[in-house]
Amino acid sequence: MSMQASEIEHMIKKALPDAEIQITDLAGDGDHYSARVVSETFRGLSRVRQHQLVYAALGGQMGGALHALALETAAPETA
């Protein structure tokens, strides 16, 4: 029981349409990923709240089909 990186990206994009997402399969097993998610939605939010939004977007897959996700979140940098 595992997830493809494309599935993870799709779920996050559905909840955060403006997100720029980079996903890496850390172990090559479809269970352990890292993700960098950049979204304007995160601006002004605590890191914990940003992560909660991403986990909510994954609809309860954490701990099931998706065993581990190392998460990095940020608002876009402004020039």
C-alpha positions as a printed Julia matrix, in Angstrom:
79×3 Matrix{Float64}:
  0.0    0.0    0.0
  1.82   3.1   -1.22
  1.22   6.37  -3.03
  2.74   7.8   -6.16
  4.34  11.25  -6.0
  1.84  12.42  -8.62
 -1.06  11.46  -6.32
  0.42  13.46  -3.46
  0.95  16.46  -5.73
 -2.6   16.23  -7.08
 -4.13  16.14  -3.59
 -2.1   19.14  -2.44
 -2.87  21.1   -5.63
 -6.58  20.44  -5.17
 -6.48  22.14  -1.75
 -3.82  24.75  -2.61
 -4.2   25.51  -6.34
 -1.42  28.11  -6.4
  1.13  25.81  -4.74
  4.53  25.11  -6.22
  5.32  21.54  -5.17
  8.52  19.49  -5.31
  8.25  15.87  -4.17
 11.11  13.42  -3.7
 10.75   9.68  -3.04
 13.38   9.28  -0.31
 13.61   5.49  -0.25
 12.28   4.5   -3.68
  9.46   2.58  -2.0
  6.5    4.94  -2.49
  6.11   5.24   1.29
  8.76   7.78   2.33
  8.7   11.19   0.68
  9.91  14.71   1.2
  7.87  17.61  -0.11
  8.52  21.32  -0.48
  5.29  23.27  -0.82
  5.27  27.01  -1.53
  1.91  28.79  -1.46
  0.65  32.31  -0.89
 -1.94  30.71   1.42
  0.86  30.17   3.95
  1.73  33.86   4.28
  1.37  34.98   7.88
  0.65  31.46   9.17
  2.79  29.59  11.66
  4.83  26.67  10.37
  2.57  24.31  12.33
 -0.55  25.72  10.67
  1.1   25.5    7.23
  1.85  21.82   7.82
 -1.67  21.2    9.1
 -3.07  22.57   5.82
 -0.9   20.2    3.79
 -1.78  17.2    5.96
 -5.48  18.09   5.68
 -5.08  18.18   1.9
 -3.81  14.6    2.05
 -7.17  13.52   3.43
 -6.0   11.12   6.11
 -3.48   9.25   3.93
 -0.66   9.94   6.41
  0.09   6.8    8.37
 -1.81   4.7    5.84
 -0.9    4.7    2.16
  1.66   7.41   2.9
  3.95   6.26   5.68
  6.25   9.28   6.03
  6.42  12.79   4.62
  9.25  15.18   5.5
  7.58  18.51   4.89
  8.98  21.96   4.15
  6.51  24.79   3.62
  6.87  28.48   2.82
  5.13  31.51   1.36
  6.6   32.75  -1.92
  9.47  35.22  -1.62
  8.58  38.73  -2.67
 10.96  40.76  -4.78
